[in-house]
Amino acid sequence: MIKKWKKKVSLLHKKLLLVKYYSTRINWTTSTTDKKRIIICFNGLFSHGGLVDRLKGIVSFYEIAKSLDYDFYISFTHPFQLSHFLKPNKVNWEIKERELKYNPFSTKIIYLMDNFEVNPLALIKNSEAKTFLVYSNVDYLGVIHKENIESENEQIWQVNYNELFTVSPELNKEIQKFPYDNRIVFHTRFTSLMGDFKDTNHTVLDENKRQELIKKLILKMEAVAVLHTNKKVYVLSDSIIFLSHIKQNTSFTILEGSPKHIGIKNNDADLESHYKTFTDFYFMTKSDVLYLLRLDQMYTSSFSKYAAILGKKPFRIIQE
């Protein structure tokens, strides 16, 4: 009961933040076009989740815009401008911050962060609004296309992503530095477990449990690695402590750089640090097989799964 009330209070707080934010952007002018539009927003008013969570929301609402023949825009300004890393491809989704106006009669704000219980297509289709300001981090393709099997929706996700995005020249320079080798990738997401940083999950393992988990993970990886004797083995993770241990104590390879989670406020990451998130993601898309390890209290990350979807690569989960 307490959890339920906390969730309601948190939701109310976020909606009040949105009302306050857009109350300073009221515009009474009527639009000169009949074309409706969806604008998905990530502006730092609250936590929007990590990169892939945001991409889930973007791709989902782009699919809705295509289905309804609405214009589609992305306002991704926090903690960086998305255009530093990803540029429009077949769709001109860029919109300037000053163009984000709120008309009380024709604009609808839709807050669907972590909301898995709604059909956003029906929500937008049944509304009389002309502009939809959307906050979402959920992959709704399974709800939008209930008749599809999972692989069909994964194909839609991959097609939509490529219609929306091409890598920026700056990011492409980093991607070109990738080694040209046959490889498998193990991916781990610890959140706060290793004590690297604070996350929504505040659990931190003591030193003994931390070492025990690391040993279990290495054993799991070694058991799989022997099945890929002709491939190089890479380990990617959100934990610099874990990556340092892998580098010092195994024959596996890591990618240099300090991982940062873009969904965490005040994580003191500069623009260069965020390149690590994107390069890890694209490195995975170009690998042969992706493995997500999830043991004990570890987080079930979507990062490697959606990299596999984008790269059309096999994806496996290793757990107990």
Secondary structure, 3 states (H helix, E strand, C coil): CHHHHHHHHHHHHHHHHHHHHHHCCECCCCCCCCCCEEEEEECCCCCCCCHHHHHHHHHHHHHHHHHHCCEEEEEECCCCCHHHCEEECCCCCECCHHHCCECCCCEEEEEECCCCCCCHHHHHHCCCCCEEEEEECCCCHHHHCCCCCHHHHHHHHHHHHHHHEEECHHHHHHHCCCCCCCEEEEEECCCCCCCCCCCCCCCCCCHHHHHHHHHHHHHHHHHHHCCCCCCEEEEEECCHHHHHHHHHHCCCEECCCCCCCCCCCCCCCCHHHHHHHHHHHHHHHCCCEEEEEECCCCCCCCHHHHHHHHHCCCEEEEEC
